[in-house]
Amino acid sequence: MLEEAGLPEDFWARIAEAMRQEKIDELTSLLEELEGAAAVAGLDGVTIETREYKRSALPPSVTVAGWRCPHPHPCGRAEVGADRGTERRCELTGDLVKWVRVTSA
């Protein structure tokens, strides 16, 4: 949804690089870019604590599976529909990512 709303394909690589190099100004700008794409997609509070569920944004009863961030406060990076047989690692920390399945209600 974020890419369809204009978030560039290389966005997550750019944000990871800004984090690695501790470029706070660039990171802030990237987070603003993320919020802008989220607003276009109709998603609320992507980078802040406020969260709002909008049923109209999701088709009814859809199950997706893929790899996601393994950390207690996960980033938004996910590889939905990717090959489960190929091990994935976080590009920022090198930790193994988790295979998850999510079904919308």
Buried (B, 14 or more C-beta within 10 A) or exposed (E): EBEEBEBEEEBBEBBBBBBEEEEEEBBEEBBEBBBBBBEBBEBBEBEEEEEEEEEEEEEEEEEEBBBBBBEEEBBBBBEEEBEEEEEBEBBBEEEEBEBBEEEEE
